[in-house]
Structures are given as C-alpha cells and as structure tokens.
Amino acid sequence: MASGASTTLKIASIAACILLVLLSNGHPTVATVDCTAACKEPCESFSKGFCAGGATSGCATKAAATACRNSAFSQCANNCYTVCTAGTIAPCA
C-alpha cells in the first residue's frame, strides 16, 4: 500500500487532471461563479469513482471507503476552488 503522502499526491494529481479535462472546453467567459457550488458535484463524482474499487483499492471496509471518499473529495474540492477563484479556469455558466 502506498504511503499517505504519495496517496495524497496521487489524488491531487488526478483531481487536477480531471479538473482540466472537465473545465477546459475552450476559453471560459469571465462571470461571477459560485465556485463552491461549481466544484461540489464534479468532486463528489470523482471521489465516488476513485474509491469505488472495493477491496482492490484498499477500501475493504465501509469506514475505509468513507475515509477514501472524504480525502479524495477534499483534495479535488481544494484544487477546484483554488483555480476557480483565481480565475485560472472557470466553469461554464
């Protein structure tokens, strides 16, 4: 099993890649966006998919799967919110 630091880095890297794919469909228009709301659904979907492997992903128990989803969501949401509020990438309004 990977160490906690490398797992966090892996999750952050995957979240960043997913955000780039989801949000980079052309040049976004500048608009007032609720970044918290815009990041919630994609990051929930990402965390559920990332931690859905069951025993093969190290999430053999319900508690482990919940911890995995919480950690994956947190990493994704933090990255998403950062790039959204900075205006680097904005979701389509």
C-alpha positions, -999 to +999 in steps of 0.1 A: +000+000+000+013+035-008+023+058+019-001+086+030+019+113+014+022+096-020-015+087-019-024+124-013-002+135-041-017+109-064-052+121-055-043+157-060-027+150-094-057+130-106-080+157-093-061+184-112-062+164-144-099+158-141-105+194-135-085+204-165-105+180-187-139+189-173-134+226-172-112+234-202-136+232-231-125+264-248-119+298-232-143+305-204-161+338-202-155+359-172-185+357-150-194+357-113-194+320-104-202+303-071-170+282-071-181+261-041-213+250-058-195+246-092-169+222-076-192+202-054-208+178-080-177+171-101-157+164-069-184+142-054-185+122-086-147+120-088-144+108-051-170+081-056-154+068-087-119+070-073-128+050-042-152+025-058-127-003-062-136-021-030-110-045-017-088-040-047-084-003-039-077-009-002-112+001+008-123-033+021-145-018+049-172+008+048-151+030+071-121+028+047-143+036+017-158+066+036-124+079+046-112+074+010-141+094-004-137+122+021-100+125+014-105+124-024-133+149-022-112+173-001-082+172-024-104+177-055-125+205-040-095+224-027-078+223-061-110+231-079-118+260-056-083+274-059-083+275-097-119+287-099-115+316-075-082+326-091-099+328-125-074+303-140-102+280-150-139+289-147-168+265-152-192+274-179-220+295-165 
